[in-house]
Amino acid sequence: MAGSTPPPVQGNAPAPLNATDPRRLGNYQIVGRLGQGGMGTVFLGRGADGVAVAIKVIKPELAAAPEFRSRFRREAESARRVRRFTTAAVLDADPDGPSPYLVTEYVEGPTLSKMVARRGPMRPADLEQLALSVATALSAIHAAGIVHRDLTPANVLLSPVGPKVIDFGLARDFEGSGEFSRTTKHAIGTPGYMAPEQILDSPVTSAADVFAWGAITVFAATGRPPFGEGRIEALLYRILYEPANITGVPAELAGLVDAALRKEPERRPTAEALRMALMSGTSLPADPGSAAQPTPPEGRGGKDGGRRWSSPRSLARAWTGVAES
């Protein structure tokens, strides 16, 4: 009926466990599956007090590497210090057991990707709340010395109390240079939301998360990612060399989004600067690189030096594991 309230979008309900899934990890009972990704499987669990939690169990091939466990231990400790304003709080971790795992607050509600797929672009007021909440979450994550590295619409949950960022604090950049990070199986980031420096295998800082903030804000505002869709190598090429399409982003946010999606990481604002601008409704400070000729992203170092790829296909050949068929 016209004008009626649309039904609620189903949240992150668990799927049944597989025969090989654990039934218990430490003090936690495992009751269902929430999802699976490049780092491992996420389960719904319950603690001794009966409170629901999300438990990410690391893949065996990663757990077999002592260097990974060392990184995982350090980052899990850092993640537990992140303020809980707009993140899924990290509650516990076991980096030393046969199946390393990370325990976080269980957040009820659909992901941003699911909500936009079902309902379309967000209304301006909801979009502004999302932009502010995610910028606040990133500011808290960065203050703890962590870089998320894979912020996407699938890692933002729309809880009853507002958007919450999940899946931070894992050692995604383990062997960040070399074949581990340059294959689609273990890609450090999600195509369409990766910053240029991630594609170029250059050092990844908190500026990569700011780039992703801009990308997911475009997605929430328009229903499409800022660099379109299609083959992986085409997406990566557009991120490196073409401007983001921010058509449809409200004027109040367009300037911030445009600044966040700058190719050069040093020209992007910090997450805290975004948060302050969103809170106050003021403009960002002047672009530090506006008076100088921007450095092409392909010349910023990394394995490919100053090389510019002539086409998406040549970029695909440079990226081990990206199919060209």
C-alpha positions as CSV (number, residue, x, y, z in Angstrom):
1,M,0.0,0.0,0.0
2,A,1.4,3.4,-0.9
3,G,2.9,5.3,2.0
4,S,3.2,2.2,4.2
5,T,6.3,1.5,6.2
6,P,8.5,-1.1,4.5
7,P,9.1,-4.3,6.4
8,P,12.3,-4.5,8.4
9,V,15.3,-6.0,6.6
10,Q,16.4,-9.2,8.2
11,G,19.6,-8.9,10.2
12,N,22.5,-11.2,10.6
13,A,20.6,-14.4,11.6
14,P,22.9,-17.4,11.9
15,A,22.9,-20.5,9.6
16,P,23.1,-24.0,11.0
17,L,26.5,-25.4,11.8
18,N,28.3,-27.8,9.5
19,A,29.3,-31.3,10.6
20,T,33.0,-30.2,10.9
21,D,32.3,-26.9,12.7
22,P,33.4,-26.7,16.4
23,R,30.7,-26.9,19.0
24,R,32.8,-25.2,21.7
25,L,35.8,-22.8,21.8
26,G,37.2,-22.0,25.2
27,N,34.4,-20.8,27.4
28,Y,32.1,-20.2,24.5
29,Q,29.4,-22.5,23.1
30,I,29.0,-22.3,19.3
31,V,25.4,-22.2,18.1
32,G,25.5,-21.1,14.5
33,R,27.3,-19.7,11.5
34,L,27.3,-15.9,10.7
35,G,29.6,-15.8,7.7
36,Q,32.9,-16.6,6.1
37,G,35.7,-14.5,4.6
38,G,39.3,-14.4,3.7
39,M,40.5,-14.6,7.2
40,G,38.3,-17.3,8.5
41,T,34.7,-18.2,9.7
42,V,32.5,-16.2,12.0
43,F,30.3,-18.1,14.4
44,L,27.5,-17.1,16.7
45,G,28.5,-18.1,20.2
46,R,27.3,-17.8,23.8
47,G,29.4,-17.1,26.8
48,A,29.1,-18.6,30.3
49,D,26.7,-15.8,31.1
50,G,24.5,-16.6,28.1
51,V,25.2,-13.4,26.3
52,A,25.5,-13.8,22.5
53,V,28.9,-13.0,20.9
54,A,30.5,-13.2,17.4
55,I,33.6,-15.4,17.2
56,K,35.9,-15.2,14.2
57,V,38.0,-18.4,13.9
58,I,41.2,-18.0,11.9
59,K,41.9,-20.2,8.9
60,P,44.3,-23.1,9.6
61,E,46.8,-22.1,6.9
62,L,47.1,-18.7,8.6
63,A,47.2,-20.1,12.1
64,A,50.1,-22.4,11.1
65,A,52.4,-19.3,10.6
66,P,54.1,-18.1,13.8
67,E,54.5,-14.7,12.4
68,F,50.8,-14.4,11.9
69,R,50.0,-15.5,15.4
70,S,52.4,-12.9,16.7
71,R,50.7,-10.1,14.7
72,F,47.3,-11.4,15.7
73,R,48.2,-11.3,19.4
74,R,49.4,-7.7,19.2
75,E,46.5,-6.4,17.2
76,A,43.9,-8.3,19.3
77,E,45.3,-6.5,22.4
78,S,45.2,-3.2,20.6
79,A,41.6,-3.8,19.4
80,R,40.4,-4.4,22.9
81,R,41.5,-0.9,23.7
82,V,39.3,0.7,21.0
83,R,36.5,2.8,22.4
84,R,33.1,1.3,21.9
85,F,31.2,4.3,20.5
86,T,30.4,2.9,17.1
87,T,32.3,-0.4,16.8
88,A,31.6,-4.0,17.8
89,A,33.6,-4.2,21.0
90,V,36.4,-6.8,21.0
91,L,35.8,-8.9,24.2
92,D,38.3,-11.7,24.1
93,A,40.9,-13.5,22.0
94,D,42.9,-16.7,22.0
95,P,45.9,-16.3,19.7
96,D,47.8,-19.4,21.1
97,G,45.3,-22.2,20.8
98,P,45.0,-24.8,18.0
99,S,42.3,-22.6,16.4
100,P,43.0,-18.9,17.1
101,Y,39.9,-16.8,17.5
102,L,38.7,-13.3,18.2
103,V,35.5,-12.7,20.2
104,T,33.4,-9.5,19.6
105,E,30.1,-8.1,20.6
106,Y,27.3,-9.6,18.6
107,V,25.5,-6.8,16.8
108,E,22.0,-7.4,15.6
109,G,21.0,-5.8,12.4
110,P,21.6,-6.0,8.6
111,T,24.8,-5.0,6.9
112,L,24.9,-1.8,4.9
113,S,25.3,-3.8,1.7
114,K,22.1,-5.8,2.5
115,M,20.1,-2.8,3.5
116,V,21.0,-0.8,0.3
117,A,20.3,-3.9,-1.8
118,R,16.8,-4.3,-0.3
119,R,15.8,-0.6,0.2
120,G,18.0,1.4,-2.2
121,P,20.0,4.5,-1.3
122,M,19.7,5.9,2.2
123,R,17.7,9.0,3.1
124,P,19.8,12.1,3.7
125,A,19.3,12.1,7.5
126,D,20.2,8.4,7.7
127,L,23.2,8.9,5.4
128,E,24.6,11.7,7.5
129,Q,24.3,9.5,10.6
130,L,26.1,6.7,8.8
131,A,28.9,9.0,7.6
132,L,29.4,10.4,11.1
133,S,29.2,7.0,12.9
134,V,31.7,5.4,10.6
135,A,34.1,8.4,10.8
136,T,33.8,8.2,14.6
137,A,34.5,4.5,14.6
138,L,37.6,5.0,12.4
139,S,38.8,7.8,14.6
140,A,38.6,5.5,17.6
141,I,40.2,2.5,15.7
142,H,43.1,4.7,14.5
143,A,43.6,6.2,18.0
144,A,44.3,2.6,19.2
145,G,47.0,2.3,16.5
146,I,45.0,0.0,14.2
147,V,44.2,0.3,10.5
148,H,41.1,-1.6,9.4
149,R,42.3,-2.2,5.8
150,D,39.1,-3.7,4.6
151,L,36.2,-1.3,5.4
152,T,33.3,-2.2,3.1
153,P,29.5,-2.0,3.2
154,A,29.6,-5.6,4.4
155,N,31.6,-4.6,7.5
156,V,29.1,-1.9,8.6
157,L,26.2,-3.2,10.6
158,L,23.0,-1.1,11.0
159,S,22.2,-1.9,14.6
160,P,19.1,-0.6,16.5
161,V,21.3,2.0,18.1
162,G,23.1,3.1,15.0
163,P,25.8,2.0,12.5
164,K,28.7,-0.1,13.9
165,V,32.0,-1.0,12.3
166,I,33.0,-4.7,12.6
167,D,35.9,-6.9,11.6
168,F,38.8,-4.7,12.6
169,G,41.9,-5.6,14.5
170,L,43.1,-8.6,12.5
171,A,46.5,-8.9,11.0
172,R,45.4,-8.6,7.4
173,D,48.7,-7.3,6.1
174,F,50.6,-10.4,7.2
175,E,53.3,-10.8,4.5
176,G,51.8,-7.5,3.1
177,S,54.3,-7.5,0.3
178,G,54.7,-10.3,-2.1
179,E,52.4,-13.0,-3.3
180,F,50.2,-13.2,-0.1
181,S,48.8,-9.7,-0.7
182,R,48.7,-9.8,-4.5
183,T,46.4,-12.8,-5.1
184,T,42.6,-12.6,-5.3
185,K,42.4,-15.4,-2.8
186,H,44.2,-13.4,-0.1
187,A,43.6,-9.9,-1.5
188,I,44.3,-7.3,1.2
189,G,41.1,-5.4,0.7
190,T,37.9,-5.6,-1.3
191,P,38.0,-4.6,-5.0
192,G,36.0,-1.4,-5.4
193,Y,36.8,-0.1,-1.9
194,M,40.6,-0.5,-2.0
195,A,42.8,2.6,-1.9
196,P,45.4,3.1,-4.7
197,E,48.3,2.4,-2.3
198,Q,46.8,-1.0,-1.5
199,I,46.7,-1.9,-5.2
200,L,50.3,-0.6,-5.7
201,D,51.6,-2.6,-2.7
202,S,52.8,0.6,-1.1
203,P,52.7,1.2,2.7
204,V,49.1,1.2,4.0
205,T,48.2,3.7,6.6
206,S,45.0,5.0,8.2
207,A,44.5,7.1,5.0
208,A,43.4,3.8,3.3
209,D,40.5,3.6,5.7
210,V,39.5,7.2,4.9
211,F,39.4,6.3,1.2
212,A,37.2,3.4,2.0
213,W,34.9,5.8,4.1
214,G,34.5,7.9,1.0
215,A,33.7,4.8,-1.1
216,I,31.1,3.4,1.3
217,T,29.5,6.8,1.7
218,V,29.0,7.0,-2.1
219,F,27.5,3.5,-2.0
220,A,25.1,4.4,0.7
221,A,24.1,7.6,-1.0
222,T,23.6,6.2,-4.5
223,G,23.4,2.4,-4.4
224,R,26.6,2.0,-6.4
225,P,30.3,2.0,-5.6
226,P,32.3,5.1,-6.8
227,F,34.3,3.2,-9.4
228,G,31.6,1.1,-10.9
229,E,31.4,-2.6,-11.2
230,G,32.8,-5.3,-13.5
231,R,36.1,-7.2,-13.8
232,I,38.5,-6.9,-11.0
233,E,41.3,-5.5,-13.1
234,A,39.0,-2.9,-14.6
235,L,38.0,-1.7,-11.1
236,L,41.6,-1.5,-10.0
237,Y,42.5,0.5,-13.0
238,R,39.7,3.0,-12.4
239,I,40.8,3.4,-8.8
240,L,44.3,4.2,-9.9
241,Y,43.6,6.5,-12.8
242,E,40.0,7.7,-13.0
243,P,38.1,10.1,-10.8
244,A,35.4,8.7,-8.5
245,N,31.8,9.1,-9.6
246,I,30.2,10.9,-6.7
247,T,27.1,12.1,-8.6
248,G,24.1,11.8,-6.4
249,V,26.0,12.4,-3.1
250,P,24.2,15.3,-1.2
251,A,26.0,18.6,-1.4
252,E,26.5,18.6,2.4
253,L,28.7,15.5,2.0
254,A,30.1,15.8,-1.5
255,G,33.1,17.9,-0.5
256,L,34.2,15.5,2.3
257,V,33.7,12.5,0.1
258,D,35.7,14.0,-2.7
259,A,38.6,14.8,-0.3
260,A,38.5,11.3,1.1
261,L,38.8,9.8,-2.4
262,R,41.9,11.6,-3.4
263,K,44.5,9.3,-5.0
264,E,47.4,10.5,-2.9
265,P,47.0,9.3,0.8
266,E,48.8,12.4,2.2
267,R,46.2,14.6,0.7
268,R,43.2,12.9,2.4
269,P,41.8,14.2,5.7
270,T,42.1,12.1,8.8
271,A,39.1,10.3,10.2
272,E,39.1,12.7,13.1
273,A,39.0,15.7,10.7
274,L,36.1,14.1,9.0
275,R,34.3,13.6,12.3
276,M,34.8,17.2,13.3
277,A,33.6,18.5,10.0
278,L,30.5,16.4,10.1
279,M,29.8,17.4,13.7
280,S,30.2,21.1,13.1
281,G,29.0,21.4,9.5
282,T,32.2,23.2,8.6
283,S,34.6,22.7,5.7
284,L,37.8,20.8,5.9
285,P,41.2,22.6,6.2
286,A,42.8,23.5,2.8
287,D,44.1,20.5,0.8
288,P,47.8,20.2,1.6
289,G,48.6,19.2,-2.0
290,S,46.4,21.7,-3.8
291,A,49.2,24.1,-4.6
292,A,51.4,21.4,-6.0
293,Q,51.1,19.2,-9.0
294,P,49.7,15.9,-7.7
295,T,52.0,13.0,-7.9
296,P,50.6,10.2,-10.1
297,P,49.7,7.3,-7.9
298,E,51.8,4.9,-9.9
299,G,54.9,6.9,-8.9
300,R,54.5,6.6,-5.2
301,G,56.8,3.6,-4.7
302,G,55.8,0.0,-4.2
303,K,56.8,-2.9,-6.3
304,D,55.9,-1.3,-9.6
305,G,57.8,1.9,-9.1
306,G,56.9,4.7,-11.5
307,R,55.3,2.4,-14.1
308,R,51.9,3.3,-15.5
309,W,49.8,0.4,-16.9
310,S,48.4,1.2,-20.3
311,S,45.3,-0.8,-19.9
312,P,43.3,-2.9,-17.3
313,R,44.7,-6.0,-19.0
314,S,48.3,-4.9,-18.4
315,L,47.4,-4.2,-14.8
316,A,45.9,-7.7,-14.6
317,R,49.2,-9.2,-15.8
318,A,51.1,-7.3,-13.1
319,W,48.8,-8.6,-10.4
320,T,49.6,-12.2,-9.7
321,G,46.5,-14.2,-9.4
322,V,44.1,-11.8,-11.2
323,A,42.5,-13.8,-14.0
324,E,42.5,-12.3,-17.5
325,S,40.0,-14.7,-19.1
